Amino acid sequence: MFSQDEDDNQRAALGVVFAVVLLVIASVMGFGAYKTLAKPAAPAGVVAVASEVVVADGASIRVEAGVVTFYFATGKADLATGAKEALADIMAAVASGKRAAISGFHDATGDAALNAELAKQRALTVRDAMFALGATEAVVELRKPEQTQASGTNAEARRVEVIILP
C-alpha cells in the first residue's frame, strides 16, 4: 500500500510538471503571436524602421526617426509604391505650419553633371508628390544635390531625403 501512495504522488507531481511546462510554452507562443500581430503593417515598398538597410537597385522607401528616404533605381526618378503613406508624418507637420527640406543625393559613378541633374529630378519628383498631397512651395525647401557614397554602396547613394525643419 505504501508503494501505491508513492506512485500516486509521483503521478500527481509529474502531471503538475507537465501542466507547468505546457503553460510556459503556450505563454511564450501567445506572446510571440501578439508581438507579431501588434506591429502595424507598413505600406508596400515602405520599410518602417531599420537600423541597417540593404537597398537593391530599385525604388524603395524608408521611414526612420522622422526622415523619409526615397531610394531610386539607376538612371531613374520613379517613386516606389507607398510614397503617400511614407510622407504622412511630414505632411502632418507641414499642415501644422512647419517647413520641410528635400535633399537629393547621387552616387559617384558616371558623369557628375548628369548625376547632379538626375538627383535634382528625383528631388522634384518627391516635391511634386508632396504638392499632390497639399503642400505648397512656401513650405517646401529644395536643397542642392550632393554626391555621396552613403555607407559605401551606390544604391544607397541614389536617394532623396525629406526632413522637417526646426
LOTORNU-464373 format. One record per residue (C-alpha): chain; x, y, z. Coordinates in Angstrom, 1 decimal. Example, Ala and Ser with C-alpha at 12.3 -4.5 7.8 and 13.67 -1.06 7.14 Angstrom:
! residues 2
{r "A", {12.3, -4.5, 7.8}},
{r "A", {13.7, -1.1, 7.1}},
***
This chain:
! residues 166
{r "A", {0.0, 0.0, 0.0}},
{r "A", {2.9, 2.4, 0.7}},
{r "A", {4.2, 2.0, -2.8}},
{r "A", {0.8, 2.8, -4.4}},
{r "A", {0.7, 6.1, -2.4}},
{r "A", {4.2, 6.9, -3.7}},
{r "A", {3.1, 6.1, -7.3}},
{r "A", {0.1, 8.3, -6.9}},
{r "A", {2.2, 11.1, -5.6}},
{r "A", {4.7, 10.7, -8.4}},
{r "A", {2.0, 10.8, -11.0}},
{r "A", {0.4, 13.9, -9.4}},
{r "A", {3.8, 15.6, -9.3}},
{r "A", {4.6, 14.6, -12.9}},
{r "A", {1.1, 15.9, -14.0}},
{r "A", {1.8, 19.2, -12.3}},
{r "A", {5.3, 19.5, -14.0}},
{r "A", {3.8, 18.7, -17.5}},
{r "A", {1.0, 21.3, -16.9}},
{r "A", {3.5, 24.0, -15.9}},
{r "A", {5.7, 23.2, -19.0}},
{r "A", {2.6, 23.4, -21.3}},
{r "A", {1.6, 26.7, -19.7}},
{r "A", {5.0, 28.2, -20.2}},
{r "A", {5.1, 27.0, -23.8}},
{r "A", {1.6, 28.3, -24.5}},
{r "A", {2.5, 31.7, -22.9}},
{r "A", {5.7, 32.1, -25.0}},
{r "A", {3.9, 31.2, -28.2}},
{r "A", {1.0, 33.5, -27.3}},
{r "A", {3.3, 36.4, -26.6}},
{r "A", {5.2, 35.8, -29.8}},
{r "A", {1.9, 35.8, -31.8}},
{r "A", {0.8, 39.0, -30.0}},
{r "A", {4.1, 40.8, -30.9}},
{r "A", {3.8, 39.7, -34.5}},
{r "A", {0.2, 40.8, -34.9}},
{r "A", {0.6, 44.0, -32.8}},
{r "A", {3.1, 45.5, -35.3}},
{r "A", {1.4, 47.9, -37.8}},
{r "A", {1.8, 46.8, -41.3}},
{r "A", {3.8, 49.2, -43.5}},
{r "A", {2.6, 50.1, -46.9}},
{r "A", {4.0, 48.2, -49.8}},
{r "A", {7.6, 49.4, -50.6}},
{r "A", {8.0, 51.1, -47.2}},
{r "A", {10.4, 49.9, -44.5}},
{r "A", {9.1, 51.4, -41.3}},
{r "A", {12.2, 51.4, -39.1}},
{r "A", {15.5, 49.7, -39.7}},
{r "A", {19.0, 50.0, -38.3}},
{r "A", {20.6, 48.7, -41.4}},
{r "A", {19.1, 48.9, -44.8}},
{r "A", {20.2, 46.9, -47.8}},
{r "A", {19.0, 48.7, -50.9}},
{r "A", {18.7, 46.7, -54.1}},
{r "A", {19.0, 48.5, -57.4}},
{r "A", {15.3, 49.6, -57.4}},
{r "A", {12.9, 52.1, -55.9}},
{r "A", {12.1, 51.8, -52.2}},
{r "A", {11.3, 53.9, -49.2}},
{r "A", {12.5, 54.0, -45.6}},
{r "A", {10.9, 56.0, -42.8}},
{r "A", {13.2, 56.4, -39.7}},
{r "A", {13.5, 58.9, -36.9}},
{r "A", {11.3, 61.5, -38.8}},
{r "A", {13.3, 61.3, -42.0}},
{r "A", {11.7, 59.8, -45.1}},
{r "A", {14.3, 58.4, -47.5}},
{r "A", {13.4, 57.6, -51.1}},
{r "A", {15.8, 55.3, -52.9}},
{r "A", {15.9, 55.2, -56.7}},
{r "A", {16.9, 52.7, -59.4}},
{r "A", {19.9, 53.5, -61.5}},
{r "A", {19.1, 56.3, -64.0}},
{r "A", {15.5, 56.6, -62.9}},
{r "A", {13.4, 59.2, -60.9}},
{r "A", {10.4, 57.0, -60.3}},
{r "A", {9.0, 56.8, -56.7}},
{r "A", {8.4, 53.5, -55.1}},
{r "A", {4.8, 52.4, -54.2}},
{r "A", {3.7, 53.8, -50.8}},
{r "A", {5.1, 57.4, -51.2}},
{r "A", {1.8, 58.9, -50.0}},
{r "A", {1.8, 56.8, -46.8}},
{r "A", {5.5, 57.4, -46.2}},
{r "A", {5.0, 61.1, -46.3}},
{r "A", {2.1, 61.2, -43.9}},
{r "A", {4.1, 62.5, -40.9}},
{r "A", {5.9, 65.0, -43.0}},
{r "A", {2.6, 66.3, -44.4}},
{r "A", {1.0, 66.5, -40.9}},
{r "A", {3.9, 68.6, -39.8}},
{r "A", {3.7, 70.8, -42.9}},
{r "A", {-0.1, 71.2, -42.3}},
{r "A", {0.7, 72.4, -38.7}},
{r "A", {2.9, 75.2, -40.1}},
{r "A", {6.3, 73.6, -40.2}},
{r "A", {8.6, 73.5, -43.3}},
{r "A", {10.1, 70.5, -45.0}},
{r "A", {13.5, 70.2, -46.7}},
{r "A", {14.1, 67.9, -49.6}},
{r "A", {17.7, 66.9, -50.3}},
{r "A", {18.9, 64.9, -53.3}},
{r "A", {21.9, 62.7, -53.4}},
{r "A", {23.7, 60.8, -56.1}},
{r "A", {26.5, 58.3, -56.5}},
{r "A", {29.9, 59.0, -57.9}},
{r "A", {29.7, 56.7, -60.9}},
{r "A", {29.4, 58.3, -64.3}},
{r "A", {29.2, 61.9, -65.3}},
{r "A", {29.0, 64.2, -62.2}},
{r "A", {26.8, 66.9, -64.0}},
{r "A", {24.4, 64.2, -65.2}},
{r "A", {24.2, 62.7, -61.8}},
{r "A", {23.5, 66.1, -60.2}},
{r "A", {20.7, 66.7, -62.7}},
{r "A", {19.2, 63.3, -62.0}},
{r "A", {19.4, 63.9, -58.3}},
{r "A", {17.6, 67.2, -58.9}},
{r "A", {14.9, 65.4, -61.0}},
{r "A", {14.4, 62.9, -58.2}},
{r "A", {14.0, 65.7, -55.6}},
{r "A", {11.5, 67.4, -57.9}},
{r "A", {9.6, 64.1, -58.1}},
{r "A", {9.4, 63.9, -54.3}},
{r "A", {8.4, 67.6, -54.2}},
{r "A", {5.6, 67.0, -56.8}},
{r "A", {4.3, 64.1, -54.7}},
{r "A", {4.2, 66.5, -51.7}},
{r "A", {2.4, 69.1, -53.8}},
{r "A", {-0.1, 66.4, -54.9}},
{r "A", {-0.8, 65.8, -51.1}},
{r "A", {-1.5, 69.5, -50.5}},
{r "A", {1.9, 71.1, -49.7}},
{r "A", {2.8, 74.5, -51.2}},
{r "A", {6.0, 76.0, -52.4}},
{r "A", {6.1, 78.2, -49.3}},
{r "A", {6.6, 75.1, -47.0}},
{r "A", {9.0, 73.1, -49.2}},
{r "A", {12.7, 73.8, -49.5}},
{r "A", {14.8, 72.1, -52.2}},
{r "A", {18.5, 71.7, -51.4}},
{r "A", {21.3, 71.4, -53.8}},
{r "A", {22.1, 67.8, -54.8}},
{r "A", {25.2, 66.3, -53.2}},
{r "A", {27.5, 63.4, -54.2}},
{r "A", {27.8, 60.7, -51.6}},
{r "A", {28.7, 57.1, -51.2}},
{r "A", {26.3, 56.7, -48.2}},
{r "A", {27.6, 53.7, -46.3}},
{r "A", {29.6, 52.5, -49.3}},
{r "A", {27.0, 51.4, -51.9}},
{r "A", {25.9, 53.3, -55.0}},
{r "A", {22.4, 52.1, -54.5}},
{r "A", {22.2, 53.8, -51.1}},
{r "A", {23.7, 56.9, -52.5}},
{r "A", {20.9, 57.3, -55.0}},
{r "A", {18.4, 58.8, -52.6}},
{r "A", {16.2, 61.8, -51.7}},
{r "A", {15.7, 62.7, -48.0}},
{r "A", {12.8, 64.7, -46.7}},
{r "A", {13.1, 66.2, -43.2}},
{r "A", {11.1, 68.7, -41.1}},
{r "A", {13.0, 71.9, -40.4}},
{r "A", {13.3, 73.0, -36.8}},
***
